[in-house]
Structure formats: C-alpha cells, structure tokens
Amino acid sequence: MKSGIPVLQGEEDVKERTCPHLTADEYAAYAAPFPDQRYKAGVRRFPDIVPDHPDADGAAIARRARDWWRHEWNGPSFMAIGVQDPILGPDVMRQVRKLIKDCPPPLEVQEAGHFVQEWGEGVAAKALDVFKQTSRQ
C-alpha cells in the first residue's frame, strides 16, 4: 500500500475486491500472464512508480499530461466509474474528470469496482451512445 492506496496483487484481489460476478475461468485469466512470482515484478513495482508528491519521479510529466488533457484535448470523451473501486473510487475519478476538457458526466456503475471493463456490455453501449451524440454536434 502506498499513500493509503491498496494494491491489487492478482486474481484473488480481483475476485474479492472488484469483480465478484466473474467465473472461475475469468478470474484465472487475470493470473494467466503471470505463471509465478518472477513474472509479477511489474505488478509489484507499479505502485512505487506512481508519483505521490510534486517532486517525485514522473510528477513533472504527469503535470504536462494533465495540462494537455485540460487545455489541448479536443476530441470526444467518455468516462465510466466503478462506484465500488477500492483503488480510486468515485471521488478521485470525479476530480480526474474535471481535468479532461469537455468530458461529459461519467457513467457510474454502482456494482463495478476497479475493473469497470468487466461490466462491458452496458459500459460499451453507453460509450457508443455518448460518441454518437458527440459526433452529431
């Protein structure tokens, strides 16, 4: 855990904390690329490379990216939020939305956790609707 943010370690965390509706085979797919701990170095390292203070490695490039999304982005946007997300959650994602130029209100998937894509059909249908509306404007 870094700065109070829980880290998902593998298929058990996906199952227990974010996607209780998946089948055993779907859970296993999250672990499939990682036959043993040697293959999980990136998963273990990821939380440490996320900038958590203004002078952290990567913070300057993150600020440039934020500014680009805020001021230069001019395409359509869609955001789906997993209300049960133990990592980011609705409050953080609503703040992220404010950083994206002209991002419409998000789809809030009440039962979804961190991996919102696992509620695929409903999320995809809503995204297509938003993009269709955007293309007509």
TORNUKE-406338 format. One record per residue (C-alpha): x, y, z. Coordinates in steps of 0.02 Angstrom, whole numbers. Last residue first. Layout:
residues N
<pt u="X" v="Y" w="Z"/>
...
//
This chain:
residues 137
<pt u="-1135" v="910" w="-1627"/>
<pt u="-1187" v="748" w="-1711"/>
<pt u="-1019" v="662" w="-1674"/>
<pt u="-1041" v="695" w="-1488"/>
<pt u="-1211" v="611" w="-1483"/>
<pt u="-1140" v="456" w="-1569"/>
<pt u="-991" v="456" w="-1450"/>
<pt u="-1105" v="464" w="-1298"/>
<pt u="-1217" v="324" w="-1363"/>
<pt u="-1065" v="216" w="-1404"/>
<pt u="-998" v="243" w="-1228"/>
<pt u="-1167" v="193" w="-1154"/>
<pt u="-1169" v="32" w="-1254"/>
<pt u="-988" v="-7" w="-1208"/>
<pt u="-1021" v="17" w="-1022"/>
<pt u="-1176" v="-92" w="-1026"/>
<pt u="-1090" v="-230" w="-1123"/>
<pt u="-925" v="-224" w="-1031"/>
<pt u="-962" v="-236" w="-844"/>
<pt u="-789" v="-315" w="-832"/>
<pt u="-723" v="-155" w="-913"/>
<pt u="-754" v="-68" w="-747"/>
<pt u="-601" v="-154" w="-674"/>
<pt u="-583" v="-51" w="-514"/>
<pt u="-753" v="-100" w="-443"/>
<pt u="-922" v="-107" w="-526"/>
<pt u="-1089" v="-129" w="-435"/>
<pt u="-1145" v="52" w="-449"/>
<pt u="-1080" v="85" w="-624"/>
<pt u="-1067" v="274" w="-631"/>
<pt u="-1069" v="335" w="-810"/>
<pt u="-973" v="496" w="-806"/>
<pt u="-1035" v="673" w="-840"/>
<pt u="-964" v="737" w="-1005"/>
<pt u="-778" v="772" w="-1028"/>
<pt u="-764" v="944" w="-1109"/>
<pt u="-578" v="961" w="-1070"/>
<pt u="-517" v="824" w="-956"/>
<pt u="-455" v="886" w="-786"/>
<pt u="-629" v="895" w="-710"/>
<pt u="-649" v="710" w="-749"/>
<pt u="-497" v="671" w="-643"/>
<pt u="-583" v="753" w="-493"/>
<pt u="-738" v="647" w="-524"/>
<pt u="-623" v="496" w="-533"/>
<pt u="-550" v="533" w="-362"/>
<pt u="-721" v="549" w="-280"/>
<pt u="-793" v="399" w="-371"/>
<pt u="-663" v="270" w="-319"/>
<pt u="-477" v="261" w="-350"/>
<pt u="-413" v="97" w="-279"/>
<pt u="-560" v="18" w="-186"/>
<pt u="-675" v="41" w="-337"/>
<pt u="-854" v="6" w="-278"/>
<pt u="-926" v="153" w="-379"/>
<pt u="-837" v="91" w="-535"/>
<pt u="-829" v="247" w="-642"/>
<pt u="-855" v="257" w="-830"/>
<pt u="-785" v="404" w="-926"/>
<pt u="-816" v="455" w="-1105"/>
<pt u="-727" v="588" w="-1205"/>
<pt u="-742" v="662" w="-1379"/>
<pt u="-593" v="751" w="-1453"/>
<pt u="-518" v="923" w="-1424"/>
<pt u="-377" v="893" w="-1300"/>
<pt u="-266" v="1046" w="-1287"/>
<pt u="-311" v="1132" w="-1123"/>
<pt u="-359" v="1006" w="-987"/>
<pt u="-294" v="847" w="-1067"/>
<pt u="-130" v="934" w="-1113"/>
<pt u="-116" v="1011" w="-939"/>
<pt u="-137" v="842" w="-857"/>
<pt u="-6" v="766" w="-972"/>
<pt u="116" v="905" w="-928"/>
<pt u="78" v="879" w="-742"/>
<pt u="109" v="692" w="-760"/>
<pt u="275" v="730" w="-848"/>
<pt u="328" v="835" w="-699"/>
<pt u="272" v="705" w="-572"/>
<pt u="370" v="563" w="-653"/>
<pt u="499" v="549" w="-517"/>
<pt u="425" v="629" w="-362"/>
<pt u="443" v="816" w="-333"/>
<pt u="257" v="856" w="-325"/>
<pt u="212" v="707" w="-213"/>
<pt u="135" v="536" w="-244"/>
<pt u="204" v="499" w="-417"/>
<pt u="154" v="322" w="-469"/>
<pt u="316" v="224" w="-487"/>
<pt u="304" v="135" w="-320"/>
<pt u="127" v="71" w="-352"/>
<pt u="187" v="-11" w="-516"/>
<pt u="332" v="-111" w="-444"/>
<pt u="235" v="-262" w="-381"/>
<pt u="131" v="-277" w="-539"/>
<pt u="287" v="-251" w="-644"/>
<pt u="384" v="-384" w="-549"/>
<pt u="242" v="-509" w="-568"/>
<pt u="326" v="-629" w="-689"/>
<pt u="452" v="-692" w="-562"/>
<pt u="306" v="-726" w="-443"/>
<pt u="242" v="-871" w="-547"/>
<pt u="143" v="-910" w="-706"/>
<pt u="99" v="-725" w="-729"/>
<pt u="9" v="-698" w="-895"/>
<pt u="-129" v="-817" w="-837"/>
<pt u="-165" v="-729" w="-671"/>
<pt u="-304" v="-615" w="-734"/>
<pt u="-367" v="-757" w="-843"/>
<pt u="-393" v="-862" w="-686"/>
<pt u="-529" v="-744" w="-630"/>
<pt u="-619" v="-767" w="-796"/>
<pt u="-603" v="-956" w="-781"/>
<pt u="-676" v="-953" w="-604"/>
<pt u="-824" v="-851" w="-667"/>
<pt u="-838" v="-664" w="-639"/>
<pt u="-976" v="-585" w="-532"/>
<pt u="-869" v="-536" w="-383"/>
<pt u="-767" v="-414" w="-487"/>
<pt u="-675" v="-285" w="-380"/>
<pt u="-621" v="-336" w="-207"/>
<pt u="-629" v="-524" w="-186"/>
<pt u="-610" v="-584" w="-364"/>
<pt u="-487" v="-453" w="-425"/>
<pt u="-390" v="-471" w="-263"/>
<pt u="-384" v="-659" w="-286"/>
<pt u="-332" v="-640" w="-468"/>
<pt u="-178" v="-541" w="-428"/>
<pt u="-93" v="-418" w="-312"/>
<pt u="-213" v="-270" w="-313"/>
<pt u="-132" v="-128" w="-217"/>
<pt u="-224" v="-27" w="-85"/>
<pt u="-198" v="162" w="-84"/>
<pt u="-153" v="232" w="88"/>
<pt u="-5" v="330" w="22"/>
<pt u="69" v="171" w="-48"/>
<pt u="0" v="0" w="0"/>
//
